[in-house]
Amino acid sequence: MNTVYLILISLAVSFVATALLGFVLIPALHRLKFGQTILTDIGPRWHARKQGTPTMGGLMFIIGIILSVLVSLLVCKLTGTPMFNEMTAVATSEQAKLWAGLLLALCLGLVGFADDYIKVKQQRNLGLTEVQKTVPQLLVIVAYLTTLQLSGSRSMLIPLYGRISLDSVPGMIFFYVFGACVIYGAVNAVNFTDGLDGLCGSVTVPVGVAFAVMAYLQKNTSVSVLGAALAGACAGYLVWNRYPAKVMMGDTGSMFLGGIIVALAYALDCPLILLPVGIVYVIEALSDLIQIGAIKVFHRKVFLMAPIHHHLEMKGWSEKKIVFVFTLISLLGCLNGVLLMQLTLTQ
């Protein structure tokens, strides 16, 4: 089977599965009273109307993505299409990256689930403490990086430069330290982006498509399938999450998404590609860090409210306008990322 058809199958399965799951999951969340608690001290006061909107909706696209990958594997089996490179050593590395990436995302999603569950049960907008979230996240990240290292990932692709070897003691130290910082930062940056109806899902659709295209350029079918599954699942989720949202992904969903996005970048051996492709996540995280730093150092705010999407709300932008503009920025960043990857592979 042609790789393009396999990518389209993955996209379609994840979209349909995620969208249909809304008919089952959202009523179930209502019955369980798993509603979001809104505090106006960490968001605009008018967000209070979202009080009680079901959370943990990320379970929809988590199931949708996993189902899509499994269906794609089944299609490959039935049609005799290789999902992984036919070279044994490369195939082993690709399989490790795929399954380790999914496991990374699932484990991070579990941390988010615990956070959401505490919020729901205690009826407050603060779940796990920073330490309670950070420690398990770092443990999972180190385990993931160790899996990559043992599977043969000892190099990194630098956009517009080429591949550099990390097969030395300093290289391995850099691999772990740099990797832990990038993954932890990226996962939490995606989490910051989940603050408006449809925002995180909308900006992530082009991210999934970009990774599918970049993986296709590298002739990496498994990553193309996973990128397509991410795009389709986020689009299916938006059926329910677009303004006004009928469900929220919660930390369950945002941390899972962060894990998948990071796994896609590492599966291409190019974590730095997250800078252009994940430009919206970068902007959101930087706005929060700038705000915190300004308050601690200068005792004054830079933004009316952080992250920056709340600042724009306070300036009078509607949620729909913010989502549209940020999605456009994400699309431009993703196009830039694909171009950088193409130039890097052809130089």
BALOBA-1460 file (C-alpha; in Angstrom, 3 decimals):
// residues 347
<rec num="1" residu="m" x="0.000" y="0.000" z="0.000"/>
<rec num="2" residu="n" x="1.189" y="3.502" z="-0.796"/>
<rec num="3" residu="t" x="2.436" y="5.385" z="2.288"/>
<rec num="4" residu="v" x="0.176" y="8.335" z="1.505"/>
<rec num="5" residu="y" x="-2.909" y="6.093" z="1.676"/>
<rec num="6" residu="l" x="-1.730" y="4.729" z="5.024"/>
<rec num="7" residu="i" x="-1.304" y="8.260" z="6.350"/>
<rec num="8" residu="l" x="-4.817" y="9.180" z="5.180"/>
<rec num="9" residu="i" x="-6.241" y="6.048" z="6.836"/>
<rec num="10" residu="s" x="-4.559" y="6.999" z="10.112"/>
<rec num="11" residu="l" x="-5.913" y="10.543" z="9.849"/>
<rec num="12" residu="a" x="-9.466" y="9.361" z="9.096"/>
<rec num="13" residu="v" x="-9.575" y="6.682" z="11.789"/>
<rec num="14" residu="s" x="-8.350" y="9.023" z="14.529"/>
<rec num="15" residu="f" x="-10.786" y="11.773" z="13.473"/>
<rec num="16" residu="v" x="-13.843" y="9.514" z="13.310"/>
<rec num="17" residu="a" x="-12.983" y="7.579" z="16.474"/>
<rec num="18" residu="t" x="-12.345" y="10.726" z="18.529"/>
<rec num="19" residu="a" x="-15.440" y="12.527" z="17.269"/>
<rec num="20" residu="l" x="-17.700" y="9.506" z="17.904"/>
<rec num="21" residu="l" x="-16.261" y="8.949" z="21.380"/>
<rec num="22" residu="g" x="-17.699" y="12.324" z="22.354"/>
<rec num="23" residu="f" x="-21.215" y="10.848" z="22.208"/>
<rec num="24" residu="v" x="-20.195" y="8.335" z="24.880"/>
<rec num="25" residu="l" x="-17.579" y="10.085" z="26.992"/>
<rec num="26" residu="i" x="-19.202" y="13.493" z="27.508"/>
<rec num="27" residu="p" x="-22.487" y="12.106" z="28.957"/>
<rec num="28" residu="a" x="-20.389" y="9.771" z="31.139"/>
<rec num="29" residu="l" x="-18.347" y="12.701" z="32.471"/>
<rec num="30" residu="h" x="-21.607" y="14.540" z="33.226"/>
<rec num="31" residu="r" x="-22.929" y="11.538" z="35.162"/>
<rec num="32" residu="l" x="-19.689" y="11.279" z="37.129"/>
<rec num="33" residu="k" x="-19.835" y="15.040" z="37.797"/>
<rec num="34" residu="f" x="-16.317" y="15.460" z="36.413"/>
<rec num="35" residu="g" x="-16.785" y="19.181" z="35.826"/>
<rec num="36" residu="q" x="-14.114" y="21.889" z="35.620"/>
<rec num="37" residu="t" x="-13.730" y="24.212" z="38.601"/>
<rec num="38" residu="i" x="-12.999" y="27.774" z="37.498"/>
<rec num="39" residu="l" x="-11.159" y="30.294" z="39.670"/>
<rec num="40" residu="t" x="-11.101" y="33.859" z="38.381"/>
<rec num="41" residu="d" x="-7.765" y="34.631" z="40.067"/>
<rec num="42" residu="i" x="-5.952" y="32.605" z="37.390"/>
<rec num="43" residu="g" x="-8.194" y="33.516" z="34.465"/>
<rec num="44" residu="p" x="-10.593" y="36.260" z="33.300"/>
<rec num="45" residu="r" x="-13.678" y="36.576" z="35.489"/>
<rec num="46" residu="w" x="-15.989" y="35.786" z="32.582"/>
<rec num="47" residu="h" x="-14.544" y="32.268" z="32.422"/>
<rec num="48" residu="a" x="-16.765" y="31.549" z="35.413"/>
<rec num="49" residu="r" x="-19.516" y="30.620" z="32.940"/>
<rec num="50" residu="k" x="-17.458" y="27.527" z="32.058"/>
<rec num="51" residu="q" x="-17.877" y="26.203" z="35.584"/>
<rec num="52" residu="g" x="-19.005" y="22.567" z="35.462"/>
<rec num="53" residu="t" x="-17.988" y="21.925" z="31.831"/>
<rec num="54" residu="p" x="-16.804" y="18.285" z="31.746"/>
<rec num="55" residu="t" x="-13.038" y="17.886" z="31.937"/>
<rec num="56" residu="m" x="-10.721" y="14.937" z="31.119"/>
<rec num="57" residu="g" x="-12.035" y="15.104" z="27.557"/>
<rec num="58" residu="g" x="-8.495" y="14.353" z="26.437"/>
<rec num="59" residu="l" x="-9.396" y="10.698" z="26.915"/>
<rec num="60" residu="m" x="-11.239" y="11.011" z="23.592"/>
<rec num="61" residu="f" x="-8.168" y="11.732" z="21.503"/>
<rec num="62" residu="i" x="-5.915" y="9.483" z="23.594"/>
<rec num="63" residu="i" x="-8.101" y="6.533" z="22.633"/>
<rec num="64" residu="g" x="-8.471" y="7.856" z="19.084"/>
<rec num="65" residu="i" x="-4.702" y="8.103" z="18.523"/>
<rec num="66" residu="i" x="-3.935" y="4.668" z="19.961"/>
<rec num="67" residu="l" x="-6.744" y="3.071" z="17.955"/>
<rec num="68" residu="s" x="-5.517" y="4.785" z="14.787"/>
<rec num="69" residu="v" x="-1.960" y="3.479" z="15.245"/>
<rec num="70" residu="l" x="-3.232" y="-0.051" z="15.897"/>
<rec num="71" residu="v" x="-5.499" y="0.035" z="12.836"/>
<rec num="72" residu="s" x="-2.590" y="1.279" z="10.723"/>
<rec num="73" residu="l" x="-0.423" y="-1.590" z="11.958"/>
<rec num="74" residu="l" x="-3.213" y="-4.044" z="11.101"/>
<rec num="75" residu="v" x="-3.588" y="-2.572" z="7.613"/>
<rec num="76" residu="c" x="0.175" y="-2.906" z="7.106"/>
<rec num="77" residu="k" x="0.002" y="-6.517" z="8.214"/>
<rec num="78" residu="l" x="-2.909" y="-7.369" z="5.922"/>
<rec num="79" residu="t" x="-1.466" y="-5.600" z="2.886"/>
<rec num="80" residu="g" x="2.149" y="-6.563" z="3.421"/>
<rec num="81" residu="t" x="3.195" y="-2.924" z="3.702"/>
<rec num="82" residu="p" x="6.243" y="-2.353" z="5.944"/>
<rec num="83" residu="m" x="5.501" y="0.075" z="8.773"/>
<rec num="84" residu="f" x="9.171" y="0.238" z="9.737"/>
<rec num="85" residu="n" x="12.382" y="0.443" z="7.734"/>
<rec num="86" residu="e" x="13.345" y="-2.890" z="6.187"/>
<rec num="87" residu="m" x="16.893" y="-2.562" z="7.544"/>
<rec num="88" residu="t" x="16.824" y="-4.543" z="10.806"/>
<rec num="89" residu="a" x="18.799" y="-2.128" z="13.000"/>
<rec num="90" residu="v" x="16.866" y="0.903" z="11.753"/>
<rec num="91" residu="a" x="13.544" y="-0.924" z="12.138"/>
<rec num="92" residu="t" x="14.368" y="-1.789" z="15.760"/>
<rec num="93" residu="s" x="15.188" y="1.854" z="16.491"/>
<rec num="94" residu="e" x="11.993" y="3.087" z="14.784"/>
<rec num="95" residu="q" x="9.842" y="0.617" z="16.721"/>
<rec num="96" residu="a" x="11.458" y="1.636" z="20.001"/>
<rec num="97" residu="k" x="10.844" y="5.317" z="19.248"/>
<rec num="98" residu="l" x="7.190" y="4.708" z="18.357"/>
<rec num="99" residu="w" x="6.264" y="2.587" z="21.368"/>
<rec num="100" residu="a" x="8.454" y="4.507" z="23.815"/>
<rec num="101" residu="g" x="6.876" y="7.737" z="22.551"/>
<rec num="102" residu="l" x="3.355" y="6.445" z="23.060"/>
<rec num="103" residu="l" x="4.294" y="5.167" z="26.519"/>
<rec num="104" residu="l" x="5.851" y="8.536" z="27.381"/>
<rec num="105" residu="a" x="2.644" y="10.315" z="26.377"/>
<rec num="106" residu="l" x="0.452" y="7.840" z="28.283"/>
<rec num="107" residu="c" x="2.517" y="8.160" z="31.455"/>
<rec num="108" residu="l" x="2.429" y="11.953" z="31.256"/>
<rec num="109" residu="g" x="-1.307" y="11.699" z="30.628"/>
<rec num="110" residu="l" x="-1.611" y="9.655" z="33.835"/>
<rec num="111" residu="v" x="0.112" y="12.446" z="35.763"/>
<rec num="112" residu="g" x="-2.385" y="14.860" z="34.229"/>
<rec num="113" residu="f" x="-5.251" y="12.501" z="35.072"/>
<rec num="114" residu="a" x="-4.204" y="12.473" z="38.742"/>
<rec num="115" residu="d" x="-4.101" y="16.266" z="38.687"/>
<rec num="116" residu="d" x="-7.572" y="16.482" z="37.098"/>
<rec num="117" residu="y" x="-9.023" y="13.891" z="39.470"/>
<rec num="118" residu="i" x="-7.885" y="15.815" z="42.540"/>
<rec num="119" residu="k" x="-9.333" y="19.030" z="41.108"/>
<rec num="120" residu="v" x="-12.686" y="17.367" z="40.470"/>
<rec num="121" residu="k" x="-12.927" y="15.584" z="43.808"/>
<rec num="122" residu="q" x="-11.810" y="18.561" z="45.871"/>
<rec num="123" residu="q" x="-13.712" y="21.087" z="43.727"/>
<rec num="124" residu="r" x="-10.707" y="23.358" z="43.265"/>
<rec num="125" residu="n" x="-8.645" y="24.515" z="40.321"/>
<rec num="126" residu="l" x="-5.342" y="23.405" z="41.876"/>
<rec num="127" residu="g" x="-4.629" y="19.687" z="41.864"/>
<rec num="128" residu="l" x="-1.160" y="18.237" z="42.351"/>
<rec num="129" residu="t" x="1.543" y="20.510" z="43.744"/>
<rec num="130" residu="e" x="4.420" y="21.515" z="41.460"/>
<rec num="131" residu="v" x="6.694" y="18.974" z="43.149"/>
<rec num="132" residu="q" x="4.079" y="16.212" z="42.864"/>
<rec num="133" residu="k" x="3.810" y="16.886" z="39.129"/>
<rec num="134" residu="t" x="7.478" y="17.531" z="38.410"/>
<rec num="135" residu="v" x="8.990" y="14.450" z="40.070"/>
<rec num="136" residu="p" x="6.954" y="11.831" z="38.149"/>
<rec num="137" residu="q" x="7.341" y="13.835" z="34.934"/>
<rec num="138" residu="l" x="11.138" y="13.836" z="35.267"/>
<rec num="139" residu="l" x="11.221" y="10.126" z="36.140"/>
<rec num="140" residu="v" x="9.197" y="9.307" z="33.036"/>
<rec num="141" residu="i" x="11.361" y="11.596" z="30.900"/>
<rec num="142" residu="v" x="14.602" y="9.965" z="32.083"/>
<rec num="143" residu="a" x="13.154" y="6.504" z="31.417"/>
<rec num="144" residu="y" x="12.133" y="7.610" z="27.918"/>
<rec num="145" residu="l" x="15.560" y="9.068" z="27.118"/>
<rec num="146" residu="t" x="17.220" y="5.895" z="28.412"/>
<rec num="147" residu="t" x="15.043" y="3.821" z="26.090"/>
<rec num="148" residu="l" x="16.043" y="5.987" z="23.129"/>
<rec num="149" residu="q" x="19.705" y="5.765" z="24.044"/>
<rec num="150" residu="l" x="19.594" y="1.983" z="24.397"/>
<rec num="151" residu="s" x="17.782" y="1.675" z="21.054"/>
<rec num="152" residu="g" x="20.650" y="3.412" z="19.264"/>
<rec num="153" residu="s" x="19.661" y="7.084" z="19.272"/>
<rec num="154" residu="r" x="23.126" y="8.588" z="19.609"/>
<rec num="155" residu="s" x="22.900" y="11.487" z="17.190"/>
<rec num="156" residu="m" x="20.871" y="14.639" z="16.652"/>
<rec num="157" residu="l" x="19.747" y="16.400" z="13.502"/>
<rec num="158" residu="i" x="20.365" y="20.147" z="13.618"/>
<rec num="159" residu="p" x="18.217" y="22.201" z="11.193"/>
<rec num="160" residu="l" x="20.307" y="23.736" z="8.363"/>
<rec num="161" residu="y" x="23.451" y="22.104" z="9.743"/>
<rec num="162" residu="g" x="23.117" y="18.346" z="9.654"/>
<rec num="163" residu="r" x="23.596" y="15.410" z="11.987"/>
<rec num="164" residu="i" x="25.925" y="15.541" z="14.985"/>
<rec num="165" residu="s" x="27.128" y="12.515" z="16.938"/>
<rec num="166" residu="l" x="26.399" y="12.154" z="20.654"/>
<rec num="167" residu="d" x="28.250" y="8.842" z="20.933"/>
<rec num="168" residu="s" x="30.625" y="9.964" z="23.693"/>
<rec num="169" residu="v" x="30.460" y="10.618" z="27.428"/>
<rec num="170" residu="p" x="29.984" y="14.406" z="27.022"/>
<rec num="171" residu="g" x="27.517" y="13.677" z="24.227"/>
<rec num="172" residu="m" x="25.472" y="11.365" z="26.432"/>
<rec num="173" residu="i" x="25.478" y="13.896" z="29.278"/>
<rec num="174" residu="f" x="24.252" y="16.543" z="26.845"/>
<rec num="175" residu="f" x="21.650" y="14.085" z="25.498"/>
<rec num="176" residu="y" x="20.117" y="13.599" z="28.949"/>
<rec num="177" residu="v" x="20.386" y="17.163" z="30.281"/>
<rec num="178" residu="f" x="19.229" y="18.804" z="27.060"/>
<rec num="179" residu="g" x="16.525" y="16.179" z="26.559"/>
<rec num="180" residu="a" x="15.115" y="16.555" z="30.068"/>
<rec num="181" residu="c" x="14.943" y="20.351" z="29.690"/>
<rec num="182" residu="v" x="13.357" y="20.207" z="26.229"/>
<rec num="183" residu="i" x="10.786" y="17.536" z="27.061"/>
<rec num="184" residu="y" x="9.793" y="18.997" z="30.428"/>
<rec num="185" residu="g" x="9.529" y="22.471" z="28.937"/>
<rec num="186" residu="a" x="7.594" y="21.360" z="25.868"/>
<rec num="187" residu="v" x="5.073" y="19.285" z="27.806"/>
<rec num="188" residu="n" x="4.296" y="22.132" z="30.177"/>
<rec num="189" residu="a" x="4.224" y="24.660" z="27.330"/>
<rec num="190" residu="v" x="1.468" y="22.642" z="25.656"/>
<rec num="191" residu="n" x="-0.303" y="22.582" z="29.025"/>
<rec num="192" residu="f" x="-0.152" y="26.415" z="29.203"/>
<rec num="193" residu="t" x="-1.739" y="26.621" z="25.747"/>
<rec num="194" residu="d" x="-4.868" y="24.813" z="26.901"/>
<rec num="195" residu="g" x="-6.674" y="27.863" z="28.253"/>
<rec num="196" residu="l" x="-9.409" y="28.744" z="25.754"/>
<rec num="197" residu="d" x="-12.120" y="26.799" z="23.961"/>
<rec num="198" residu="g" x="-10.544" y="25.098" z="20.961"/>
<rec num="199" residu="l" x="-7.127" y="26.751" z="21.339"/>
<rec num="200" residu="c" x="-4.799" y="23.841" z="22.086"/>
<rec num="201" residu="g" x="-6.594" y="21.482" z="19.718"/>
<rec num="202" residu="s" x="-6.626" y="24.017" z="16.883"/>
<rec num="203" residu="v" x="-2.941" y="24.933" z="17.021"/>
<rec num="204" residu="t" x="-1.988" y="21.243" z="17.298"/>
<rec num="205" residu="v" x="-3.745" y="20.123" z="14.095"/>
<rec num="206" residu="p" x="-1.095" y="21.761" z="11.831"/>
<rec num="207" residu="v" x="1.620" y="20.451" z="14.184"/>
<rec num="208" residu="g" x="0.475" y="16.877" z="13.565"/>
<rec num="209" residu="v" x="0.307" y="17.462" z="9.811"/>
<rec num="210" residu="a" x="3.791" y="19.019" z="9.813"/>
<rec num="211" residu="f" x="5.305" y="16.012" z="11.577"/>
<rec num="212" residu="a" x="3.550" y="13.655" z="9.167"/>
<rec num="213" residu="v" x="5.040" y="15.560" z="6.225"/>
<rec num="214" residu="m" x="8.529" y="15.809" z="7.753"/>
<rec num="215" residu="a" x="8.525" y="12.099" z="8.549"/>
<rec num="216" residu="y" x="7.425" y="11.381" z="4.985"/>
<rec num="217" residu="l" x="10.423" y="13.384" z="3.761"/>
<rec num="218" residu="q" x="12.620" y="11.165" z="5.947"/>
<rec num="219" residu="k" x="10.804" y="8.045" z="4.648"/>
<rec num="220" residu="n" x="9.747" y="7.240" z="8.211"/>
<rec num="221" residu="t" x="6.295" y="5.676" z="7.833"/>
<rec num="222" residu="s" x="5.597" y="5.027" z="11.518"/>
<rec num="223" residu="v" x="6.145" y="8.667" z="12.481"/>
<rec num="224" residu="s" x="4.032" y="9.832" z="9.530"/>
<rec num="225" residu="v" x="1.222" y="7.611" z="10.784"/>
<rec num="226" residu="l" x="1.533" y="8.943" z="14.328"/>
<rec num="227" residu="g" x="1.632" y="12.566" z="13.136"/>
<rec num="228" residu="a" x="-1.477" y="12.003" z="11.025"/>
<rec num="229" residu="a" x="-3.194" y="10.321" z="13.968"/>
<rec num="230" residu="l" x="-2.408" y="13.367" z="16.130"/>
<rec num="231" residu="a" x="-3.833" y="15.785" z="13.548"/>
<rec num="232" residu="g" x="-6.980" y="13.730" z="12.973"/>
<rec num="233" residu="a" x="-7.633" y="13.196" z="16.675"/>
<rec num="234" residu="c" x="-7.284" y="16.906" z="17.475"/>
<rec num="235" residu="a" x="-9.657" y="17.747" z="14.614"/>
<rec num="236" residu="g" x="-12.145" y="15.172" z="15.930"/>
<rec num="237" residu="y" x="-11.821" y="16.619" z="19.415"/>
<rec num="238" residu="l" x="-12.607" y="20.097" z="18.098"/>
<rec num="239" residu="v" x="-16.056" y="18.833" z="17.104"/>
<rec num="240" residu="w" x="-16.784" y="19.015" z="20.836"/>
<rec num="241" residu="n" x="-14.229" y="21.539" z="22.082"/>
<rec num="242" residu="r" x="-14.704" y="24.433" z="19.634"/>
<rec num="243" residu="y" x="-16.323" y="27.546" z="21.126"/>
<rec num="244" residu="p" x="-18.484" y="27.197" z="23.160"/>
<rec num="245" residu="a" x="-16.794" y="24.035" z="24.424"/>
<rec num="246" residu="k" x="-18.878" y="21.064" z="25.517"/>
<rec num="247" residu="v" x="-15.830" y="19.405" z="27.038"/>
<rec num="248" residu="m" x="-12.293" y="20.346" z="28.103"/>
<rec num="249" residu="m" x="-9.214" y="18.164" z="27.617"/>
<rec num="250" residu="g" x="-7.861" y="18.834" z="31.104"/>
<rec num="251" residu="d" x="-4.276" y="18.120" z="32.103"/>
<rec num="252" residu="t" x="-5.011" y="14.519" z="31.111"/>
<rec num="253" residu="g" x="-5.173" y="15.615" z="27.500"/>
<rec num="254" residu="s" x="-2.682" y="18.486" z="27.407"/>
<rec num="255" residu="m" x="0.138" y="16.495" z="29.020"/>
<rec num="256" residu="f" x="-0.549" y="13.554" z="26.709"/>
<rec num="257" residu="l" x="-0.412" y="15.898" z="23.706"/>
<rec num="258" residu="g" x="2.844" y="17.366" z="24.951"/>
<rec num="259" residu="g" x="4.290" y="13.876" z="25.215"/>
<rec num="260" residu="i" x="3.212" y="12.894" z="21.700"/>
<rec num="261" residu="i" x="4.575" y="16.094" z="20.172"/>
<rec num="262" residu="v" x="7.940" y="15.622" z="21.880"/>
<rec num="263" residu="a" x="8.020" y="11.949" z="20.859"/>
<rec num="264" residu="l" x="7.442" y="12.907" z="17.222"/>
<rec num="265" residu="a" x="10.357" y="15.356" z="17.306"/>
<rec num="266" residu="y" x="12.667" y="12.800" z="18.908"/>
<rec num="267" residu="a" x="11.536" y="10.089" z="16.503"/>
<rec num="268" residu="l" x="12.930" y="12.330" z="13.750"/>
<rec num="269" residu="d" x="16.114" y="12.872" z="15.818"/>
<rec num="270" residu="c" x="15.387" y="16.598" z="15.644"/>
<rec num="271" residu="p" x="14.081" y="18.053" z="18.934"/>
<rec num="272" residu="l" x="15.083" y="21.586" z="17.842"/>
<rec num="273" residu="i" x="12.373" y="21.451" z="15.168"/>
<rec num="274" residu="l" x="9.952" y="22.052" z="18.039"/>
<rec num="275" residu="l" x="10.949" y="25.730" z="18.013"/>
<rec num="276" residu="p" x="9.305" y="26.610" z="14.668"/>
<rec num="277" residu="v" x="6.678" y="23.857" z="14.641"/>
<rec num="278" residu="g" x="5.614" y="24.513" z="18.230"/>
<rec num="279" residu="i" x="5.962" y="28.291" z="18.002"/>
<rec num="280" residu="v" x="2.624" y="28.931" z="19.742"/>
<rec num="281" residu="y" x="3.589" y="26.702" z="22.677"/>
<rec num="282" residu="v" x="6.910" y="28.567" z="22.893"/>
<rec num="283" residu="i" x="5.174" y="31.965" z="22.924"/>
<rec num="284" residu="e" x="2.704" y="30.834" z="25.596"/>
<rec num="285" residu="a" x="5.442" y="29.456" z="27.864"/>
<rec num="286" residu="l" x="7.699" y="32.489" z="27.413"/>
<rec num="287" residu="s" x="4.863" y="34.879" z="28.256"/>
<rec num="288" residu="d" x="4.282" y="33.019" z="31.523"/>
<rec num="289" residu="l" x="7.998" y="32.981" z="32.400"/>
<rec num="290" residu="i" x="8.371" y="36.689" z="31.567"/>
<rec num="291" residu="q" x="5.370" y="37.521" z="33.760"/>
<rec num="292" residu="i" x="6.706" y="35.511" z="36.707"/>
<rec num="293" residu="g" x="10.201" y="36.983" z="36.335"/>
<rec num="294" residu="a" x="8.912" y="40.547" z="36.076"/>
<rec num="295" residu="i" x="6.786" y="40.169" z="39.198"/>
<rec num="296" residu="k" x="9.609" y="38.617" z="41.232"/>
<rec num="297" residu="v" x="12.355" y="40.991" z="40.078"/>
<rec num="298" residu="f" x="10.556" y="44.260" z="39.314"/>
<rec num="299" residu="h" x="7.335" y="43.708" z="41.309"/>
<rec num="300" residu="r" x="5.225" y="44.623" z="38.317"/>
<rec num="301" residu="k" x="3.413" y="42.840" z="35.495"/>
<rec num="302" residu="v" x="4.337" y="42.861" z="31.816"/>
<rec num="303" residu="f" x="1.006" y="41.366" z="30.741"/>
<rec num="304" residu="l" x="-2.448" y="42.072" z="32.119"/>
<rec num="305" residu="m" x="-2.686" y="38.331" z="32.707"/>
<rec num="306" residu="a" x="-0.501" y="35.395" z="31.656"/>
<rec num="307" residu="p" x="-0.220" y="33.280" z="29.568"/>
<rec num="308" residu="i" x="-0.548" y="35.684" z="26.665"/>
<rec num="309" residu="h" x="-3.942" y="34.409" z="25.450"/>
<rec num="310" residu="h" x="-5.448" y="35.736" z="28.706"/>
<rec num="311" residu="h" x="-3.686" y="39.080" z="28.166"/>
<rec num="312" residu="l" x="-5.331" y="39.348" z="24.746"/>
<rec num="313" residu="e" x="-8.701" y="38.481" z="26.298"/>
<rec num="314" residu="m" x="-8.247" y="41.280" z="28.813"/>
<rec num="315" residu="k" x="-7.455" y="43.602" z="25.885"/>
<rec num="316" residu="g" x="-10.842" y="42.783" z="24.384"/>
<rec num="317" residu="w" x="-10.055" y="39.963" z="21.931"/>
<rec num="318" residu="s" x="-12.726" y="37.296" z="21.677"/>
<rec num="319" residu="e" x="-11.843" y="33.646" z="22.199"/>
<rec num="320" residu="k" x="-12.640" y="32.920" z="18.547"/>
<rec num="321" residu="k" x="-10.300" y="35.668" z="17.329"/>
<rec num="322" residu="i" x="-7.452" y="34.468" z="19.544"/>
<rec num="323" residu="v" x="-7.882" y="30.868" z="18.385"/>
<rec num="324" residu="f" x="-7.936" y="31.956" z="14.731"/>
<rec num="325" residu="v" x="-4.817" y="34.128" z="15.020"/>
<rec num="326" residu="f" x="-2.877" y="31.569" z="17.051"/>
<rec num="327" residu="t" x="-3.821" y="28.785" z="14.647"/>
<rec num="328" residu="l" x="-2.576" y="30.924" z="11.754"/>
<rec num="329" residu="i" x="0.703" y="31.513" z="13.618"/>
<rec num="330" residu="s" x="0.960" y="27.775" z="14.254"/>
<rec num="331" residu="l" x="0.371" y="27.055" z="10.577"/>
<rec num="332" residu="l" x="3.106" y="29.504" z="9.521"/>
<rec num="333" residu="g" x="5.496" y="28.041" z="12.071"/>
<rec num="334" residu="c" x="4.762" y="24.519" z="10.828"/>
<rec num="335" residu="l" x="5.360" y="25.532" z="7.203"/>
<rec num="336" residu="n" x="8.672" y="27.025" z="8.279"/>
<rec num="337" residu="g" x="9.546" y="23.814" z="10.124"/>
<rec num="338" residu="v" x="8.787" y="21.650" z="7.088"/>
<rec num="339" residu="l" x="10.900" y="23.948" z="4.898"/>
<rec num="340" residu="l" x="13.800" y="23.775" z="7.359"/>
<rec num="341" residu="m" x="13.589" y="19.989" z="7.419"/>
<rec num="342" residu="q" x="13.523" y="19.802" z="3.607"/>
<rec num="343" residu="l" x="16.565" y="22.099" z="3.318"/>
<rec num="344" residu="t" x="18.409" y="20.130" z="5.998"/>
<rec num="345" residu="l" x="17.779" y="16.773" z="4.301"/>
<rec num="346" residu="t" x="18.773" y="18.004" z="0.842"/>
<rec num="347" residu="q" x="21.946" y="19.933" z="1.707"/>
